[in-house]
Amino acid sequence: MVSGKGLPVPMLFESSKEDFFEAFLNAVGELVGEASPFTNDDIRKRLSSEPRHSNWYGAAMGRAVSEFKLVEVGYNRSRTRSRNGGRLILWAPSKESARG
């Protein structure tokens, strides 16, 4: 889909909040399985659409941090246009979660 100015228009996640959380957590699980640090930008790239409410990202990330025992390992600047170069956390599973 393209806007009147020729810019892409993000598709909205049409399903429920829980469906979005499931897709988000699946993406995080894939990234954790790759065994290298990742950012929310990396998660966004794996999602097929945007949530209906932008605050769903933060809530889903909070759940992912808890479920996957994620810790902050660094920082960067976001490449997502709507984040306008804001601080971006680099995430990785904690050492305790890696031990099993």
C-alpha positions as CSV (number, residue, x, y, z in Angstrom):
1,M,0.0,0.0,0.0
2,V,1.3,3.5,-0.9
3,S,0.3,6.9,0.5
4,G,-0.6,9.9,-1.7
5,K,3.0,11.0,-1.5
6,G,4.4,7.7,-2.8
7,L,5.6,6.6,0.7
8,P,4.8,3.1,1.9
9,V,2.0,2.9,4.4
10,P,2.5,0.3,7.2
11,M,-0.2,-2.4,7.4
12,L,-1.9,-2.5,10.8
13,F,-2.0,-5.8,12.7
14,E,-5.7,-6.6,12.3
15,S,-5.8,-9.4,14.9
16,S,-6.1,-9.0,18.6
17,K,-3.5,-7.8,21.1
18,E,-2.8,-11.4,22.1
19,D,-2.2,-12.4,18.5
20,F,0.3,-9.5,18.1
21,F,2.0,-10.6,21.3
22,E,2.3,-14.2,20.0
23,A,3.8,-13.0,16.8
24,F,6.2,-10.7,18.7
25,L,7.3,-13.4,21.1
26,N,7.8,-15.9,18.2
27,A,10.1,-13.3,16.5
28,V,12.0,-12.8,19.7
29,G,12.3,-16.6,20.1
30,E,13.8,-16.8,16.6
31,L,16.3,-14.1,17.4
32,V,17.3,-15.7,20.7
33,G,17.8,-18.9,18.9
34,E,20.3,-17.2,16.6
35,A,22.6,-16.6,19.6
36,S,23.5,-13.0,18.8
37,P,22.3,-9.7,20.4
38,F,19.4,-8.1,18.7
39,T,17.3,-4.9,18.9
40,N,13.6,-4.0,18.6
41,D,14.3,-2.9,15.0
42,D,15.3,-6.5,14.3
43,I,12.1,-7.7,15.8
44,R,10.0,-5.2,13.8
45,K,11.6,-6.5,10.6
46,R,10.3,-10.0,11.3
47,L,6.7,-8.9,11.9
48,S,4.4,-8.8,9.0
49,S,2.5,-5.7,10.1
50,E,2.3,-2.9,12.7
51,P,0.2,-3.2,15.8
52,R,-3.0,-1.2,16.1
53,H,-1.5,0.6,19.1
54,S,2.1,1.6,19.2
55,N,2.3,1.0,22.9
56,W,1.8,-2.8,22.2
57,Y,5.6,-2.9,21.3
58,G,6.6,-1.9,24.9
59,A,4.2,-4.2,26.5
60,A,5.2,-7.1,24.3
61,M,8.9,-6.4,24.9
62,G,8.3,-6.4,28.7
63,R,6.8,-9.9,28.4
64,A,9.7,-11.0,26.2
65,V,12.2,-9.7,28.7
66,S,10.5,-11.8,31.4
67,E,9.9,-14.9,29.4
68,F,13.3,-15.1,27.7
69,K,15.3,-13.6,30.6
70,L,16.7,-10.9,28.4
71,V,19.3,-8.3,29.6
72,E,20.6,-5.1,28.1
73,V,24.0,-5.6,26.6
74,G,24.5,-2.3,24.7
75,Y,22.8,0.6,23.0
76,N,22.5,2.0,19.5
77,R,20.2,4.5,17.6
78,S,17.0,3.3,16.0
79,R,16.7,3.1,12.3
80,T,12.9,3.1,12.4
81,R,11.6,6.3,10.9
82,S,9.0,6.8,13.6
83,R,11.6,6.5,16.4
84,N,13.6,9.4,14.9
85,G,17.0,8.0,15.9
86,G,15.9,7.4,19.5
87,R,17.9,5.2,21.9
88,L,17.7,1.5,21.0
89,I,18.6,-1.2,23.5
90,L,20.7,-4.2,22.4
91,W,19.2,-7.4,24.0
92,A,20.6,-10.8,24.7
93,P,19.5,-13.7,27.0
94,S,21.1,-13.6,30.4
95,K,23.9,-16.0,31.2
96,E,21.6,-17.8,33.7
97,S,19.0,-18.5,31.0
98,A,21.8,-19.8,28.6
99,R,22.8,-22.4,31.2
100,G,19.3,-23.9,31.0
